């Protein structure tokens, strides 16, 4: 069908999680990127599908009360944030709707009560990132940052207000520095992280061996900037320290008197404030007693394991990554926490129910799976009728799928659920759910 390129007016009725305003034109849904519910806009059609049209926003004729000025110069160009034009309260309502609609549509369940959203800083919060690097002569040099919205190319950005200032405020400097390297066309990415006291680590991935001059330049940059600089010539196992201050990377749970040491490529939660609140909420929902025996699945570095151990009789942490388990064990030992144990296991294994450690007696479970969810875990745990299970999720769809199994096939109640705004301004939805069984 031919696309009509004449501008038209449209009233926006809804908003998708990735920032697409939705109106109806001639009875057909029309998606307009950047438009908000309640707005009257002028748009131009750019695409036509059988069930919907796509249009480009030309002007907002009547703005919604929730429209705000984006905090980032590169919003609309960079694909990292999709909702920065919307008031943060609207963003959180949208994420709540996404969670509860997924539970109803996919899992055919609804929580008996809704947890208040966990919220925190919405700028300068992101303490880890994978920054793309690309030398583009036509753009005048090296680009550093995130991909363009809807594109394969890196955005031409100079800073990022969502990243921790030690990262977002260094993008321009990194661009200029990499421009001066012999290897500027052979550095595809930088893994970056900042700990609780501001120790900053940068891991430079390089596709070919570095010249002696580049190695010296990198060392000089690390010393001048006060950052730890690592090199990665191959896979994750090739990461090694190159230059900069010698300091351990650590984040803390101050109210609990705990810390977690981590390595540059380790997974940690990006939002320090939300992470602390998340751990406290999990402890509360599990209703631990001094007799509780807790199973912490996908335990990683011990982000939940250590705090749970302070309230429980014993915690068994299970994780598939041996190096992460070693660090979890070390984090417990260095703080004198003696009531944790650890096992390595593939938690996606359909034969998980036969694992020896799963034959032990537990009365509490905490699971924090990746986006794929915990299908094998649910099938293995469901028949065991463990009284309280807290599920931390980064994907409403897989949480809903697993919730449906727990409730409909294994007799659990979905007692409570709610979002955690771990990634403000983005379409990411983090959530927590409590399942109970008599």
C-alpha positions as CSV (number, residue, x, y, z in Angstrom):
1,X,0.0,0.0,0.0
2,X,1.1,3.5,-0.8
3,X,2.3,5.7,2.2
4,X,0.6,9.0,2.6
5,X,3.3,11.6,3.3
6,X,0.9,14.4,4.1
7,X,1.0,15.6,7.7
8,X,-2.1,14.7,9.8
9,X,-3.3,15.4,13.3
10,X,-3.8,12.6,15.9
11,X,-4.9,12.3,19.5
12,X,-2.7,10.0,21.5
13,X,-4.5,7.6,23.7
14,X,-1.8,5.3,25.1
15,X,1.9,4.7,25.4
16,X,4.1,1.7,24.9
17,X,7.0,0.8,27.1
18,X,9.5,1.8,24.5
19,X,8.1,5.3,24.2
20,X,5.7,4.9,21.3
21,X,2.5,7.0,21.6
22,X,-0.6,5.2,20.3
23,X,-3.5,6.8,18.5
24,X,-6.2,5.7,16.1
25,X,-6.4,6.9,12.6
26,X,-9.3,5.7,10.5
27,X,-10.0,3.0,13.0
28,X,-6.4,1.7,12.7
29,X,-3.7,2.0,15.4
30,X,-0.9,4.4,14.7
31,X,2.4,4.5,16.6
32,X,4.2,7.8,17.0
33,X,7.6,7.8,18.6
34,X,7.9,10.5,21.3
35,X,4.2,11.3,21.7
36,X,2.4,11.0,25.1
37,X,-1.1,10.0,26.1
38,X,-3.6,12.9,26.0
39,X,-1.6,14.9,23.4
40,X,-2.8,16.2,20.1
41,X,0.1,15.9,17.7
42,X,1.0,16.5,14.0
43,X,2.7,13.5,12.5
44,X,3.8,12.1,9.1
45,X,3.3,8.5,8.2
46,X,6.5,6.6,7.6
47,X,5.4,3.0,7.6
48,X,2.3,0.8,7.0
49,X,1.5,-2.6,8.3
50,X,-1.6,-4.8,8.1
51,X,-2.7,-3.9,11.6
52,X,-1.0,-0.6,12.4
53,X,0.7,2.4,10.9
54,X,4.0,4.1,12.0
55,X,4.4,7.8,12.0
56,X,7.1,10.4,12.8
57,X,6.3,13.1,15.3
58,X,6.5,16.6,13.6
59,X,5.0,18.8,16.4
60,X,3.2,18.5,19.7
61,X,0.1,20.8,19.3
62,X,-1.3,20.2,22.8
63,X,1.2,18.7,25.2
64,X,0.3,16.4,28.0
65,X,0.9,17.6,31.6
66,X,3.4,14.7,32.0
67,X,5.7,16.0,29.2
68,X,9.0,17.2,30.5
69,X,12.2,18.5,28.9
70,X,14.6,15.6,28.5
71,X,17.7,15.9,30.7
72,X,20.0,14.7,28.0
73,X,21.1,16.6,24.9
74,X,21.3,13.3,22.9
75,X,17.8,12.1,23.8
76,X,16.1,10.9,20.6
77,X,19.5,10.2,19.0
78,X,20.9,7.7,21.5
79,X,18.9,4.5,21.9
80,X,19.8,4.1,25.6
81,X,16.8,6.0,27.0
82,X,13.3,5.9,25.5
83,X,11.1,7.6,28.1
84,X,13.0,10.7,29.2
85,X,10.4,13.0,27.7
86,X,7.8,11.6,30.2
87,X,7.5,12.6,33.8
88,X,9.2,10.0,36.1
89,X,5.8,9.2,37.7
90,X,4.3,8.4,34.4
91,X,7.3,6.2,33.5
92,X,6.8,4.2,36.7
93,X,3.0,3.8,36.2
94,X,3.8,2.5,32.7
95,X,6.2,-0.1,34.1
96,X,3.7,-1.1,36.8
97,X,1.1,-1.7,34.1
98,X,3.6,-3.7,32.0
99,X,4.2,-6.0,35.0
100,X,0.6,-6.6,36.0
101,X,-0.6,-6.9,32.5
102,X,2.1,-9.5,31.8
103,X,1.1,-11.5,34.9
104,X,-2.6,-11.5,33.8
105,X,-2.1,-12.1,30.1
106,X,0.8,-14.6,30.2
107,X,0.5,-16.2,33.7
108,X,-3.2,-15.7,34.2
109,X,-2.5,-14.6,37.8
110,X,-2.7,-11.3,39.7
111,X,-1.1,-10.6,43.1
112,X,-3.2,-10.3,46.2
113,X,-1.5,-7.0,46.9
114,X,0.7,-4.6,45.0
115,X,4.0,-3.6,46.5
116,X,4.9,0.1,46.4
117,X,7.5,0.8,43.7
118,X,11.1,0.9,44.8
119,X,12.5,4.3,43.5
120,X,15.7,6.2,43.7
121,X,17.8,8.7,41.8
122,X,16.9,8.9,38.1
123,X,20.1,10.6,36.9
124,X,23.7,9.6,37.5
125,X,22.6,6.3,38.8
126,X,24.1,3.8,36.4
127,X,27.4,2.5,37.7
128,X,28.2,-0.1,35.1
129,X,28.1,0.1,31.3
130,X,29.4,-1.4,28.1
131,X,30.4,1.5,26.0
132,X,30.7,1.0,22.2
133,X,33.8,2.5,20.5
134,X,34.1,3.2,16.8
135,X,36.5,5.3,14.8
136,X,34.5,7.1,12.1
137,X,36.5,9.4,9.9
138,X,33.4,11.1,8.5
139,X,32.3,12.0,12.0
140,X,35.7,13.6,12.7
141,X,37.1,10.9,15.0
142,X,36.2,8.3,17.6
143,X,32.7,7.8,18.9
144,X,32.1,6.4,22.4
145,X,28.8,5.5,23.9
146,X,25.6,3.7,23.1
147,X,23.9,2.8,19.8
148,X,21.6,5.2,18.0
149,X,17.9,4.7,18.4
150,X,16.7,2.1,15.9
151,X,20.1,1.9,14.3
152,X,23.3,-0.2,14.1
153,X,25.6,2.8,14.5
154,X,27.0,4.5,17.6
155,X,25.4,7.8,18.6
156,X,27.6,10.8,18.3
157,X,27.4,11.8,22.0
158,X,29.7,13.7,24.3
159,X,28.3,12.8,27.7
160,X,25.6,10.8,29.4
161,X,23.6,12.1,32.5
162,X,22.2,8.7,33.3
163,X,25.7,7.2,33.8
164,X,27.6,7.8,37.0
165,X,29.4,11.1,36.5
166,X,32.8,9.3,36.6
167,X,31.6,7.5,33.4
168,X,29.2,9.8,31.7
169,X,31.4,12.8,32.3
170,X,34.4,11.1,30.7
171,X,32.9,10.3,27.3
172,X,34.3,13.4,25.6
173,X,37.8,12.8,27.2
174,X,37.7,9.1,26.1
175,X,36.9,10.1,22.5
176,X,39.8,12.5,22.4
177,X,42.2,10.1,24.0
178,X,41.4,7.1,21.8
179,X,41.8,9.4,18.7
180,X,45.5,9.6,19.6
181,X,46.0,5.8,19.8
182,X,47.6,3.8,17.0
183,X,44.9,1.2,17.8
184,X,42.0,3.6,17.5
185,X,40.4,1.5,14.8
186,X,40.8,-1.8,16.7
187,X,39.1,-0.9,20.0
188,X,35.5,-2.0,19.8
189,X,34.3,-1.4,23.4
190,X,35.1,-0.4,26.9
191,X,33.5,-2.1,29.9
192,X,33.2,0.4,32.7
193,X,32.2,0.3,36.4
194,X,32.3,2.5,39.4
195,X,32.2,1.3,43.0
196,X,30.7,3.0,46.1
197,X,33.7,5.2,46.9
198,X,34.2,6.3,43.3
199,X,36.9,3.8,42.2
200,X,36.5,3.7,38.5
201,X,37.6,0.8,36.2
202,X,37.8,0.8,32.4
203,X,38.4,-2.4,30.5
204,X,39.7,-1.7,27.0
205,X,38.9,-4.5,24.5
206,X,41.4,-4.5,21.7
207,X,41.3,-6.8,18.6
208,X,45.1,-6.8,17.9
209,X,48.2,-6.5,20.1
210,X,48.9,-2.9,21.2
211,X,52.0,-1.1,20.3
212,X,54.5,-0.2,23.0
213,X,53.6,3.5,22.5
214,X,49.9,2.8,23.0
215,X,50.5,0.8,26.1
216,X,52.5,3.7,27.5
217,X,49.7,6.2,26.5
218,X,47.1,4.0,28.2
219,X,49.2,3.9,31.4
220,X,49.7,7.7,31.3
221,X,45.9,8.2,30.8
222,X,45.1,5.9,33.8
223,X,47.5,7.7,36.1
224,X,46.3,11.1,35.0
225,X,42.6,10.3,35.4
226,X,43.1,8.2,38.5
227,X,41.2,5.2,37.0
228,X,42.0,1.5,37.0
229,X,42.7,0.5,33.4
230,X,42.5,-3.1,32.3
231,X,43.2,-4.7,28.9
232,X,41.2,-7.4,27.2
233,X,42.9,-8.9,24.1
234,X,40.5,-11.8,23.8
235,X,37.7,-13.4,25.8
236,X,36.7,-12.6,29.4
237,X,39.5,-14.8,30.7
238,X,42.2,-12.5,29.1
239,X,41.3,-9.4,31.1
240,X,44.3,-8.2,33.0
241,X,45.3,-5.1,35.0
242,X,47.4,-2.6,33.1
243,X,47.7,0.6,35.1
244,X,46.2,3.0,37.6
245,X,45.6,2.9,41.3
246,X,45.7,-0.4,43.1
247,X,42.3,-0.6,45.0
248,X,39.7,-3.2,45.4
249,X,36.3,-2.7,43.8
250,X,33.6,-2.8,46.4
251,X,30.0,-2.0,47.0
252,X,28.3,-2.0,50.3
253,X,25.1,-2.6,52.3
254,X,25.8,0.1,54.9
255,X,22.7,-0.6,57.1
256,X,23.7,-4.2,57.3
257,X,27.4,-3.6,57.8
258,X,28.3,-5.7,54.7
259,X,30.3,-5.3,51.6
260,X,30.7,-7.2,48.3
261,X,34.0,-7.2,46.5
262,X,33.8,-7.6,42.7
263,X,36.0,-7.8,39.6
264,X,35.8,-5.5,36.5
265,X,33.5,-7.8,34.4
266,X,31.4,-9.2,37.2
267,X,27.7,-8.7,37.1
268,X,26.5,-6.2,39.8
269,X,23.2,-4.3,39.9
270,X,23.6,-1.0,38.2
271,X,21.7,1.2,40.7
272,X,23.3,1.2,44.1
273,X,20.3,2.8,45.9
274,X,17.7,0.4,44.4
275,X,19.9,-2.6,45.1
276,X,20.1,-1.8,48.8
277,X,16.3,-1.3,49.0
278,X,15.8,-4.4,47.0
279,X,17.8,-6.6,49.4
280,X,16.0,-5.1,52.4
281,X,12.6,-5.8,50.7
282,X,13.6,-9.4,50.0
283,X,14.6,-9.9,53.6
284,X,11.3,-8.5,54.8
285,X,9.2,-10.6,52.3
286,X,11.0,-13.8,53.2
287,X,10.1,-13.3,56.9
288,X,13.3,-15.0,58.1
289,X,13.7,-16.5,61.5
290,X,16.9,-17.7,63.2
291,X,15.8,-21.2,62.2
292,X,15.3,-20.5,58.5
293,X,17.3,-22.5,55.9
294,X,17.4,-20.5,52.7
295,X,18.2,-21.5,49.2
296,X,19.6,-18.6,47.2
297,X,19.5,-19.5,43.4
298,X,21.5,-17.5,40.8
299,X,23.5,-16.2,43.8
300,X,26.3,-14.5,41.9
301,X,28.7,-12.7,44.2
302,X,26.5,-13.1,47.2
303,X,24.4,-9.9,46.8
304,X,21.5,-11.6,48.6
305,X,23.4,-14.5,50.2
306,X,25.3,-12.4,52.7
307,X,22.4,-10.3,53.9
308,X,20.2,-13.3,54.2
309,X,22.8,-15.1,56.3
310,X,22.6,-12.4,58.9
311,X,19.0,-13.3,59.7
312,X,18.9,-17.1,58.9
313,X,20.3,-20.3,60.3
314,X,22.0,-21.1,57.0
315,X,22.0,-20.1,53.3
316,X,23.0,-22.2,50.4
317,X,24.1,-20.2,47.4
318,X,23.8,-21.9,44.0
319,X,25.4,-20.4,40.8
320,X,26.6,-21.7,37.4
321,X,29.7,-19.5,37.2
322,X,32.6,-21.0,39.2
323,X,34.6,-17.8,39.4
324,X,31.6,-15.9,40.8
325,X,31.0,-18.7,43.4
326,X,34.7,-18.4,44.5
327,X,34.2,-14.7,45.0
328,X,30.9,-15.2,46.8
329,X,32.7,-17.6,49.2
330,X,35.6,-15.2,49.7
331,X,33.1,-12.3,50.4
332,X,31.6,-14.4,53.2
333,X,34.9,-15.6,54.6
334,X,36.5,-12.2,54.8
335,X,33.6,-10.8,56.8
336,X,33.4,-13.8,59.2
337,X,30.1,-15.1,57.9
338,X,30.2,-18.8,58.6
339,X,26.7,-19.9,57.9
340,X,26.8,-19.9,54.1
341,X,27.6,-22.8,51.7
342,X,27.9,-22.8,47.9
343,X,27.3,-25.2,45.0
344,X,27.9,-24.9,41.3
345,X,25.0,-26.0,39.1
346,X,23.4,-25.4,35.7
347,X,20.1,-23.9,36.8
348,X,18.6,-24.3,33.3
349,X,19.1,-28.1,33.4
350,X,15.8,-30.0,33.0
351,X,17.2,-32.7,35.3
352,X,17.8,-30.1,38.1
353,X,15.3,-31.9,40.4
354,X,17.7,-34.8,40.8
355,X,20.5,-32.5,42.2
356,X,21.7,-33.8,45.6
357,X,21.7,-30.3,47.2
358,X,18.1,-29.9,46.2
359,X,17.1,-32.9,48.3
360,X,18.0,-30.9,51.5
361,X,15.3,-29.3,53.6
362,X,14.7,-25.6,52.9
363,X,11.9,-23.3,54.1
364,X,12.8,-20.2,52.1
365,X,13.9,-19.6,48.5
366,X,15.3,-16.5,46.8
367,X,15.8,-16.6,43.1
368,X,17.2,-13.9,40.9
369,X,17.5,-15.3,37.3
370,X,18.6,-13.7,34.1
371,X,16.0,-12.5,31.5
372,X,15.2,-16.1,30.4
373,X,13.7,-16.7,33.8
374,X,13.7,-19.8,35.9
375,X,11.6,-22.5,34.2
376,X,13.8,-25.4,35.2
377,X,14.0,-24.1,38.8
378,X,10.2,-23.8,39.0
379,X,9.7,-27.4,37.8
380,X,12.3,-28.6,40.3
381,X,11.1,-26.6,43.3
382,X,7.4,-26.6,42.7
383,X,6.6,-30.1,44.1
384,X,8.7,-29.4,47.2
385,X,6.1,-26.9,48.6
386,X,8.6,-24.5,50.2
387,X,6.5,-22.1,52.3
388,X,8.0,-18.7,51.0
389,X,9.6,-18.0,47.7
390,X,10.8,-14.5,46.6
391,X,11.4,-14.1,42.8
392,X,13.5,-11.2,41.6
393,X,13.0,-10.5,37.9
394,X,14.4,-8.4,35.1
395,X,11.7,-9.6,32.6
396,X,8.0,-9.4,33.3
397,X,7.2,-12.0,30.6
398,X,9.3,-14.8,32.1
399,X,8.2,-13.9,35.6
400,X,4.6,-14.1,34.5
401,X,5.3,-17.5,32.8
402,X,6.9,-18.9,35.9
403,X,4.3,-17.4,38.2
404,X,1.6,-19.2,36.2
405,X,3.4,-22.5,36.8
406,X,3.8,-21.9,40.5
407,X,0.2,-20.8,41.1
408,X,-1.7,-23.1,38.7
409,X,0.3,-26.2,38.8
410,X,2.0,-26.2,42.3
411,X,-0.6,-24.5,44.5
412,X,1.3,-21.4,45.4
413,X,-0.4,-18.0,46.1
414,X,1.0,-14.9,44.4
415,X,0.8,-12.9,47.6
416,X,2.5,-9.7,46.4
417,X,4.4,-8.2,43.5
418,X,5.7,-4.8,42.5
419,X,8.3,-3.0,40.4
420,X,11.7,-1.7,41.2
421,X,12.8,1.3,39.0
422,X,16.4,0.1,38.5
423,X,16.7,1.7,35.1
424,X,14.8,5.0,35.0
425,X,14.1,6.5,31.5
426,X,14.5,3.1,29.9
427,X,12.1,0.3,29.0
428,X,13.7,-2.1,31.4
429,X,11.2,-3.4,34.1
430,X,12.7,-5.0,37.2
431,X,10.3,-6.5,39.7
432,X,9.9,-8.7,42.8
433,X,7.2,-11.2,43.7
434,X,6.4,-13.2,46.8
435,X,4.9,-16.7,46.5
436,X,3.6,-18.5,49.5
437,X,2.2,-22.0,50.2
438,X,0.7,-23.5,53.3
